């Protein structure tokens, strides 16, 4: 758990876009680094699943073997992840899905981001004195819980693209919840390191022994309450979650939480809708890269970063060079600056997505990158709408505890799904066997305390800004080639972009690209993994403030070649690749 302290201290010292990050919304990684696992990637001929836990991968593969589609497998993978990786995602959180229909040659994106209750105001996370709450106070308890979107978005995608019955897709998770699974070293260590999980019941009793210590590695964890919940949803559909007894339990748990009770209502759950949105795409080299539009900044961020790197010959620079790392850092800083001003819920605000992805605009941004020195300041670009919008920069960094999985089925359809409950173990409010999210703390509340007008302020029925970036890539002939994504809060954009650069510019396998050492940029702080320690001094000579430490990610990618499917699973987590 020493990692959390390292990244917190490093970033609290960094100067960010809206002043210091040493505030109630300090940038921190969602989960601590818990070592690395030996991974060799995988290869298959027919179909493949890459996800953050072997049991979730097996569930997805079994659904595909039974003739299910990628959308069917996604339901099984997510519900099993909820059981075996509870700190990261689940039906109490939100998700973004990209679905490629290979027969129709159509990419569709689905927004299952959580929403704020109708009673929410921009002062939600301010004290009586008008100051922003400290981070832990804001996160823990019912007040941070948004209306979950994961089940609705899975239902929407599966109804359109599924082949099997809805009920069948829940069988793997119901079996694991009933029979149990062995608690993994990673989840055990995260329970040990969490300072608030033992403050609320029933989470305390579920994750800890009677003497107050975390349940030991190898302990068989059963969750009969979650099994019962899944059986109800399997039989009655997602409506059973958003109305009826489960919805009433969610409202009761959040509004009567012992810490920071919520104002969420049954009407908030009943009115929630997942949204089909148009994908956003840009060319990169001889490929086309596509992602998710706002309210996530992830799709815009990945596309902007790659577009700004287009003028630079990364292939010639090579993956280990200081130059390639430097130009990537500079592009990331510019991307992050735009994110801080312009990205929020597009259904409630005029988000300038097209302008941010304009070729002329991105060309002008790329010209700010110099090979021999760091930009003194990276500021948001001057778009035509900027003066009229009058939005101030607002870092509003997520502390996302997130997961990503990639699926390709036997028909060539694909899912890239990034899914989250925000912080590690979410709000720590547990109900009916699952944890509720703390996603509302992704709004820019500390900037409201400073009297700023920001796009990402809390608002009724509003979706907070995200960084999730499920991504697909098409080759020069328009064929699907790559399916990728990662957890990591604000680092997601950089993690996904670096993985794509590895596969496209340096022709790496998915496994090699994922395992390559990360460079992550937050404000003025550059964080590199230990393997890059030898170039630290050279980066500093260019003006960068560099810190070394493990950077936990959870990238899962599939690359489609002429002869097979190649998969990669992040060695920084417990995931794997499976297929046939």
N, C-alpha and C positions, 0 to 999 in steps of 0.2 A: 504493500500500500504506500510505500515511500514515493511512488511515481506521482500520485495525486498531489502531494505536497510540492514536488519539484515543479510540475507544470503550473500549479496555482501561483507559486512564488515567482516563477519566471514571467508569467503573463501579467501578473499584477504590477510588475515593474515596467511593462511595456507601455509606450504611449500609443494610443489608438486613434481612430478616426474622429471620435467625438470626445477627445481629451484622454484621460487615463482610464485604462481598463481596471484599475484598482477600485472597483465600485461594487454595487450589489449584483451586478451581472458580469463578474469576472469570467474570462474565457477559461474553461477547463475542459479536459477530455471527459467523455461520458463514463468510461470505465477504466480502471487501473490496468496497467500492463501486468500480465500474469505469466510472463515467459513465452517461449516459442515452442511449437510442436513441429516435428519432422513431417513435411508434406512433399509428395512427389507429383501432385496433380493427378489427372485421370484422362482416359480416352474411351470413347464409345462410338458405336456405329449408328444406333437408332435414336436414342434419346439420352438426356442427361439432366441431373440436378446438382447444383453446387450451393451449399448452405452451411450455416454456422454450427450444426451439430449432426453427428452421424445418424442419430435416430430420426431426425427431421428429413435427412436425405433419403433414408430407407423408406420412410412414409411416402415421399414424393415419387420415388422410383416404383414402389409397389402400385401406386395409382396409375402411373404411366404403363406399367406392365399389364394392368387390367384394361387397357384401352382408353384411359383417360387423357384429356388434353392438358396442356400446360396450365390452363386456368383451373382445372380440377386439382392438379397436383399442388397448386399454390395454396389452396384451402387446407390440404393435409399438412403441408410443410409449416404453414403459419400456426396452426393449432397445436402441432407437436412442439414447435419452438416455444410457444406460450408455456408449455409444461416444463421443458428441459432447460430453457434459457430465459427464466422469468424476469430477469433484471433488464432485458433488452427490448422485448416486444410482446404483443399479445392482443387479445380481443378488447382489452381496456385502453388501447392506444389508437394510433392513426397510421395510414400508409399511403404510398403512391405506387401505382402499377402502370407499367408499359406492357401492352399486349400486341404482339405481331401476329397477324392472321396471314399465314403463308399462302393459302389458296386465294384469298381476296387481294393479297399484296397490300395490306392496309395496316398501318400502325395507329393504335388507339391508346390514349392515356386516360387514367382514372384517378381522380383526386378523392382520397379518403382521409384528408387532414381533419383533425379535431376542430370543433368550434367553441367559442365562448358562450356561456349562458346568456339569455336575453337580458338578464339583469346586470351584466358586466359593464363597467365604465372604465375610462382610461386611468382612474385613480385606484384601481383594484389592488395593486401591490404597493400602495403608499401608506405610511403610518398616519396616525391622527395629526401629527405635526407636519405632514406633507413631504416627509423624506421617504426615499425608497427603502423597502424592506431589505434586510440582508438576505443573501441568496438562500441559505438553508431555511430561514423562516418563511420565505415565499414559496418554496418548493413543497415542504412537508405538510400533509393534511389535505382537506377537501377543497380549499380555496383555489388551488392550482389545477384542478381537474377540468379538462375540457370534455365536451361530448365526444365519445369515442367514434371513430369512423371505419375501423378496420373491417368489421363484419359487413357493413353496408357496401364497402367498395369491393370486397371479395364476392359478395352476392351479385353485384352489378356485373362484374367481369365474368363470373361463372355462368350467369344466366345467358349471356351473349355468346360465350365461347366454350362452355363446358359440354361434355359428352356423357358423363355419368350422372347418377342421381345425387343431389345435394347431400342426402343423409349418409351415403356411402363414404363421403370424403372425410367424415369425422371419426370413422372407426379407428384409425391408428392412434389418434390422440386420446380417445376414450379408453382404449386398451391400456395405454401407458399410464394414464391418470388412475386407472383402476388397479393395475398390477404393480405399478411403481417403476422407478428407474434409479440407478445408482448416482448419487450426487457427485458431480465432477469436481476435480481440483480447482478449476477456474471459478465456478459458481461458489464453492466453499470459500475461496479466498475473498471474493467480493462481498459475501455475507460478513465475514470476519472484519473487513475494512469499513463497512458501512456504519456510520455513527448514529443513524436515526431509525434504522429498520426495527429496532427493538422497542420503539416508543409507542407503537400502535398495534392493537390487536385487530384481526387475527394474524397479521403478518408475523408478529413476534413469536407466537406459538408454532407457526408453520415453519419458520426458518431456524429457530433456536431450540436448544434442549432446555429442560426444566431448570438447569443450573445457570442458564443465561449464556452459555457458549454456543457458537454456531454448530449446526449439525455437521458431523464428521464426513470427510470424503468417503464415498462408498455407501453411505446411509441410503437405504431404499426409501425414496420419497414417493408417497402415494397422495393423491388429491381427489378424494371421492366427491367433494363439492364441485370441483371443476368438471369431473366426469358427468355429474348430474346436469350441470349447466350446458355442456356440449350435447348431451342427449336431447335436451329440450330444444336447443337451436337446430340440431339435425332434423328433428321431427317437425318443428313448426316454422323453420326458417329464421332469417335475421329479425323479423318482426318480434319474435319472442324475446330478443335482447332489448329492443327499443320501446317495447310496450309490455304490459303485464308484470309478472312477479319479478323477473330479473331487472327490469327497468326500475321498479319500485325499490329493489334492494340497492341498486346503484345510487339512487337519489338519497335513500336513507343513510347509506354508508358515508357519502360525501357530506351531507348536510348535518350529520350528527358526529362527524369526526372529532376526536378528542383534541385535535390541533387544527386550528384554522378551518372551521366548518364552512361549507360552500353554500351558494344560493342557486345551485342547479335544480331544475324542475323536471317533472315528467313530460311537460310540454316541450322542453328543450330536446329531450331524447326522441320523442315522437316526431318532431319536425326535422330531424337531421336527414340530409340527403348527400349521397356520394355524387360526384359530378364528373361527367365525361368532358374532357377538354381536348383541344387540338394540340398535337405535339409541336415542339419547336425543333428546328433542324438547321444546321449550317454545314458547308463543306469543310473538310480538313484533309489536306494533301489530296489523294485521289479517292477519298471516302466521303460518306455523308454520315454525320453524327446527329442523333436525335435524343431529346430528353423531355422532361416534364416542365411545363410552364408554371408561373406563379400560381399559388402562393409560395411555392418553394423557390428559393434562389438558386437551387442546385443546377437545374437545366440551363438557365441563363449563364450561370457562373462557369460551368464546364465549357459551354460553347464560346463564351467570351475568352476564356483562358487559351483555348486552342487557337482561336482566330488570331489573337495577338501574337502567338508563337509561330504562326504560318510564315512570316517573312524570314525566320531564322532557320538555318540548316542544322536542325537538331541531329539528323542522321550523321552528318559529318562531325559535329561536335562530340558525339558519343555520350553514353549514359553516365560515365564516371567523371566527366569534365566539370570544372568550375563554371565554365561559360554556360553550359546547358542548365545547370542549377540556378545560375544567376538570372538568366532571362526568364526562367519559369517563376522564380521568386518575384520578379518585377511585374510579370503579367498577373500573378496572383494578387499582388497588392492593389493593382488597378481594379481587378474584378471585385475584390472585397470592398473597395471604396464605393463602387456603384451599388453593391448590395446594400450597404448601410443607409443609402438615401432612398433608393427607388423601389425596392421589392416589398410587397405586402399583399393583402387579399385583393385580387383583381375584380372581385364581384362587388366590392364596396368602394374602391378607389381606382383612378385612371392610371394603372401601372404602364409605363412606357416600354413594354417588352420589345416591340418592333424596333423602336429607336435604339435600344440597347444592343440589338443584334444587327443593326445596319452595317453593311460592309464599309461604307465611308467612315462611320463613327469608329468602328474597330480598327480601321487602318490608322486613323489619327491617334488612337490610344496606343497602338503598337509603336508609333514613332516616338513616344515618350521613353521607350526602353533603350538605354545605352549600354553597350557591351563593356564599357570600362568603368562604370560607376553606378552606384545606387541612386535612385531618385530621392531627393531630400524629403519630399512629401508626395504621397499618392492620394489624390483627391478625386472625388466623383466627377465624371465628365459633365460638360455643359450641354445638356440637351435642350431643345426648344421649349419643352414643357417645364423646365426646372424653375424658372422664375415664377411662373404662375402657380406651381405646386407649393413652393416655399417650404419644402421639407428639409429638416436638418438631418445630418448623419446620426444614425443610431445603431450602435454595434449589435445590441440585443442578441448576444451569442447563446446558442442552444447548449445545454448540457446533455445532449441527446444520448440516451442509451438505446441503441438502435441495432437492427440487423438487416442484412440484405441477402436475398437469394436469387439465383438465375436458373431458369428452366428452359430446355428445348425439348419438344415432344417429337413423336415419330412422324408427324405430318409436317414438321418444320416450323410449327408455331412456337412462339417464345414468350416468356414472362420475365421481366426485370422488376422486382418488387422490393422496395425499401420500406421498412416498417419499424415503428418506434413507440415507446412509452415515455420518451424524453430523458429524464435523469435515470440513473441506476435505481432500479426498483420503483420507478415512477414517483407518484405522490406518497408511496408507502401505505396507501389505503387499499386494503384487500377486501374483496367481496365475492361471494359465490365461487371462490377458488382462483380468482385472477386479480391482478393488480391494476389499479386505475392510474392513468397517466398524470403527469404534471405539466402538460404542454402549454398551459396558459402563461407560464413563466418565459416562454419564447417571445412574448410581446416585449416592447421596449419601455418597460416601466421606469427604469432609472433615469431615462431621458425626460420623461414626463415630469419627474420630480424637479428637474432643472428648468422647467418652463419651456421646453422646446416643442415645436410642432413636428411630429414624426409620422411617417406613413404607417409604421408598425405599432401604433398605440393600441391598447386594449379597446375593444368595442363590442357591442352586443351582436351575437351570432357571427362574429368575425373569425376568420382562420388566421392563426399566427404564422409569421414567416418561418420557413424551414430552410434547411440546406440539403435535404435529401435529394439524391441525383441518380435515380435509376436511368440507365443509358443503353441505347443500342446503336450499332454501327453497321452501315451497309457498304458493300464494296463498290468498285467502279461500275459494275454491271447492275447495281441495284439489289443484289442479293444480301440477305442478312448474314453478317459475318461475326459480330461480337455482341454479347449480352453481359452487362457489368454494372456494379454498384458497390457501395460501402456504407457502413456506419461511420461515426466520427464527429458529429456536431458540425461546427463551421469548417472543420478540416475535410469534410466529405468532398467538396469541389476539387480540392487539390489532390486528394487520394485517387479519385476517379480519373482526373486529367492525367496524372502521372502514370496510371496503369494503361491508359489508352496510348500515351506517348511511347511507353515501353513496347506495346504490341505493334503500333503503327510505324513509328520512326525507327525503332531498333529491332523490329521483327522478333520480339521475345515470345515465348510461349506464355499462355495466361499465368501459369504457376511462377515462372521466372519474373514476369512483370509485377505480379502481386508481392512476391517475396523481396523485391528490390528495396533498398533502404529509402525511407520516406524523407521528404522535406516538406514541412508544413509552415505556413505563414499566418500569423495573427497580428494585425496592426504592424508595429515595427519589429516584432520578435520573429526570428527565424529559428525553427526547431528542427534539428537533424538527428537521425538515428546514429548509434555508435559507429556503424560501419563507415560513416562519412566523416569521422573525426579528423582524418588526414587533410581534408580540404577546409576545415574550419577557419584556419588562419587566412587562407586566400579569400574566402568569402568576407571575412572581416576587413580585409584590405580593400575590398570594394565598397565598404561602408555598412555592411549588414551586422546586426546584433544577433549573434548565433549562440544557441544553447544546445547541448547534447542530451538525449534521453530517448528511451523507448517510446514509440508513438503507436498505441494500440489502434488497429483498424480491424476491419472484418470484410475485406474485399472478396467477392466471389464472382468469377467470370467464366464464360464459355466462349470459345472461338470455333466457328464452323469452317472447316477446311474442305477441300474437294473430296477427301476420303473419309473423314471422321469428325467427331466432336472432341475438342480438347478443353479440359476444364482445369480451373485453378481454385484452391481454397487458401485463405490467409493463414500463414503459420502462426500469427499472433493470437488466433482464437482456436476453438476446438473443431472447426468445420472440416468438411471433406467433400469429395466429389463422387457421385455414383451414376451408373447408367447401364446401358446394354447395347 
